[in-house]
Amino acid sequence: MTVQAKICGVTTPEAVRAALDGGAGFLGFMFFEKSPRNIAPEAAGRLAPPVRARGAKVVAVTVDPTDAELEAIVTGLDPDLIQLHGKEPPARVREIGQRWGRGLVKVLPVSEPADFAAAQAYEPLVAHLMFETKPPRDADRPGGLGVAFDWSLLEGRRFARPWFLAGGLNPWNVAEAMRISGAPLVDVSSGVERGPGLKDPALIQAFLHAVERG
């Protein structure tokens, strides 16, 4: 099975180039003010043309976005996919899909087996699911914290949509994470950074090589 990777929170041409040269299938642009990877829609739009030219998917990463925020993102970036990383209920997810006509990625926080039950309500509404480490109660953002959950919780599970494994992945553990979880897609952000929000092209390449080797 060929596993595809998403490099999330890119903000520079160098990071985009490293991700594309390494074979990333998805590049994520973060629209969330509390994130060190936050970027303006117009700035993301200027980084996106090479992504499309190489056949990778442009992903707008959001957290409980308002209609006005989504309108600005769609106008400035024209994403292939909108990632919903907040507490968006199924009705809101359906509304976003219908209004903006983009494929959706719904992120579900995980810490125990019971957390996977939420996937069933979202599967008819989205192109992809993403399983991310459930953040601590005092966290000021829902992801990008560099913490992994127990990958064996996913072992043998089947879902109606292709799904991403996220949370605490890096070049040194992604192969094991893929083997244990059976993930068809993987997502990395802080695991390829030399500091908060500072993507390291060498780490991006190392991560993508590790995914390719499996």
C-alpha positions as CSV (number, residue, x, y, z in Angstrom):
1,M,0.0,0.0,0.0
2,T,1.3,3.4,-1.0
3,V,0.9,5.9,1.8
4,Q,0.5,9.6,1.0
5,A,1.7,12.4,3.2
6,K,0.5,15.9,4.1
7,I,2.9,18.6,5.1
8,C,0.8,20.9,7.2
9,G,1.5,24.6,8.2
10,V,3.7,25.6,5.3
11,T,4.5,29.3,5.1
12,T,7.5,29.7,2.8
13,P,8.5,28.8,-0.7
14,E,11.4,26.7,0.6
15,A,9.0,24.5,2.6
16,V,6.7,24.2,-0.3
17,R,9.6,23.2,-2.6
18,A,10.9,20.6,-0.1
19,A,7.4,19.1,0.3
20,L,6.8,18.8,-3.4
21,D,10.3,17.5,-4.2
22,G,9.8,14.9,-1.6
23,G,6.5,13.7,-3.1
24,A,4.0,15.1,-0.6
25,G,0.4,14.6,-1.9
26,F,-1.1,17.3,0.3
27,L,0.1,20.7,1.5
28,G,-1.8,22.4,4.3
29,F,-2.0,26.2,4.9
30,M,-3.1,27.1,8.5
31,F,-5.7,29.8,9.1
32,F,-5.8,30.1,12.9
33,E,-4.4,33.1,14.7
34,K,-3.2,31.2,17.7
35,S,-1.0,28.9,15.6
36,P,2.6,29.8,14.9
37,R,1.9,28.6,11.4
38,N,-0.9,31.1,10.8
39,I,-0.8,32.6,7.3
40,A,-3.0,35.2,5.5
41,P,-5.2,33.8,2.6
42,E,-3.5,36.0,0.0
43,A,0.0,34.9,1.1
44,A,-1.1,31.3,1.0
45,G,-2.5,31.9,-2.5
46,R,0.9,33.1,-3.7
47,L,2.5,29.9,-2.5
48,A,-0.1,27.6,-4.0
49,P,0.6,27.6,-7.8
50,P,3.5,25.2,-7.6
51,V,1.4,22.8,-5.5
52,R,-1.2,22.6,-8.2
53,A,1.3,22.4,-10.9
54,R,2.9,19.3,-9.3
55,G,-0.5,17.6,-8.8
56,A,-0.7,17.9,-5.0
57,K,-3.8,19.0,-3.1
58,V,-4.0,22.4,-1.5
59,V,-5.6,22.2,1.9
60,A,-7.0,25.1,4.0
61,V,-6.7,24.2,7.7
62,T,-9.3,25.9,9.8
63,V,-10.7,25.8,13.4
64,D,-14.4,26.5,13.8
65,P,-14.3,29.0,10.9
66,T,-16.9,31.6,10.4
67,D,-18.6,32.1,7.0
68,A,-16.6,35.3,6.6
69,E,-13.3,33.5,7.3
70,L,-14.2,30.8,4.8
71,E,-15.2,33.3,2.2
72,A,-11.8,35.0,2.5
73,I,-9.9,31.7,2.4
74,V,-11.8,30.4,-0.7
75,T,-11.3,33.8,-2.4
76,G,-7.6,34.1,-1.5
77,L,-6.4,30.5,-1.8
78,D,-9.0,28.5,-3.8
79,P,-8.3,25.3,-1.8
80,D,-9.0,21.8,-3.0
81,L,-9.9,20.7,0.5
82,I,-11.0,22.5,3.7
83,Q,-9.8,20.9,6.9
84,L,-12.1,21.4,9.9
85,H,-10.0,21.1,13.1
86,G,-12.4,22.4,15.6
87,K,-15.6,21.3,17.2
88,E,-17.8,21.6,14.1
89,P,-20.9,19.4,14.5
90,P,-22.1,17.4,11.5
91,A,-24.7,20.0,10.6
92,R,-22.1,22.7,10.3
93,V,-19.8,20.4,8.3
94,R,-22.7,19.7,5.9
95,E,-23.4,23.4,5.6
96,I,-19.8,24.2,4.8
97,G,-19.5,21.5,2.1
98,Q,-22.7,22.6,0.4
99,R,-22.0,26.3,0.5
100,W,-18.3,26.3,-0.7
101,G,-18.3,23.1,-2.7
102,R,-14.9,21.9,-1.5
103,G,-13.9,18.5,-0.3
104,L,-13.7,18.4,3.5
105,V,-11.4,16.8,6.0
106,K,-12.8,16.4,9.5
107,V,-10.3,16.1,12.4
108,L,-11.4,13.9,15.3
109,P,-9.4,14.0,18.6
110,V,-8.5,10.6,20.0
111,S,-7.3,9.3,23.3
112,E,-9.4,6.1,23.8
113,P,-11.4,3.6,21.7
114,A,-14.7,5.3,22.4
115,D,-13.5,8.4,20.5
116,F,-13.8,6.7,17.1
117,A,-17.6,6.4,17.4
118,A,-17.8,10.1,16.3
119,A,-16.5,9.2,12.8
120,Q,-19.8,7.6,11.7
121,A,-21.7,10.9,11.7
122,Y,-19.1,12.6,9.6
123,E,-18.3,9.9,7.1
124,P,-21.2,10.7,4.7
125,L,-20.1,14.4,4.7
126,V,-16.4,14.5,4.1
127,A,-13.7,13.3,1.7
128,H,-11.3,12.4,4.5
129,L,-11.2,11.8,8.2
130,M,-8.2,12.7,10.3
131,F,-7.4,11.2,13.7
132,E,-5.3,13.5,15.9
133,T,-4.1,13.4,19.5
134,K,-6.7,14.8,21.9
135,P,-5.2,18.0,23.3
136,P,-5.0,18.6,27.0
137,R,-7.8,20.7,28.5
138,D,-5.6,23.8,28.9
139,A,-4.3,23.7,25.4
140,D,-4.9,26.9,23.4
141,R,-5.1,25.1,20.1
142,P,-6.4,21.8,18.9
143,G,-3.4,20.4,17.2
144,G,0.2,20.9,16.1
145,L,1.4,20.1,19.7
146,G,3.8,17.3,18.7
147,V,2.2,14.7,20.9
148,A,1.2,11.2,19.7
149,F,-1.6,8.9,20.8
150,D,-1.6,5.2,21.0
151,W,-1.5,4.1,17.4
152,S,-2.7,0.6,18.2
153,L,-6.1,2.1,18.8
154,L,-6.5,2.2,15.0
155,E,-5.2,-1.3,14.4
156,G,-7.7,-3.3,12.3
157,R,-10.3,-0.5,12.1
158,R,-12.1,0.3,8.9
159,F,-13.7,3.6,7.8
160,A,-15.9,4.6,4.9
161,R,-13.4,7.4,4.0
162,P,-9.7,7.5,3.5
163,W,-8.1,8.8,6.8
164,F,-5.1,10.6,8.0
165,L,-3.0,9.7,11.1
166,A,-1.8,12.9,12.8
167,G,-0.3,13.9,16.1
168,G,3.4,13.7,17.1
169,L,4.7,12.2,13.9
170,N,8.3,12.8,12.8
171,P,10.9,11.3,10.5
172,W,12.0,8.8,13.2
173,N,8.6,7.3,14.2
174,V,6.4,7.6,11.1
175,A,7.3,4.2,9.7
176,E,6.4,2.5,13.0
177,A,3.2,4.6,13.2
178,M,2.2,3.5,9.7
179,R,2.9,-0.2,10.5
180,I,1.0,-0.2,13.7
181,S,-2.0,1.9,12.7
182,G,-2.4,0.8,9.0
183,A,-2.8,4.5,8.1
184,P,-3.3,5.2,4.4
185,L,-2.4,8.8,4.9
186,V,-0.2,10.6,7.3
187,D,0.0,14.3,8.4
188,V,2.9,16.2,10.0
189,S,3.4,19.7,11.2
190,S,5.6,20.3,14.2
191,G,7.6,17.1,13.6
192,V,9.4,18.7,10.6
193,E,10.2,22.0,12.3
194,R,13.4,23.4,13.9
195,G,11.3,25.8,16.0
196,P,7.6,26.7,16.4
197,G,6.3,27.4,12.9
198,L,9.7,27.1,11.3
199,K,9.6,24.3,8.7
200,D,13.0,22.7,8.1
201,P,13.4,21.5,4.5
202,A,15.8,18.8,5.5
203,L,13.3,17.4,8.0
204,I,10.5,17.6,5.5
205,Q,12.6,15.5,3.0
206,A,13.5,13.1,5.7
207,F,9.9,12.6,6.8
208,L,8.8,12.0,3.2
209,H,11.6,9.6,2.5
210,A,10.6,7.6,5.7
211,V,7.0,7.5,4.5
212,E,8.1,6.3,1.0
213,R,10.3,3.6,2.5
214,G,7.5,2.5,4.9
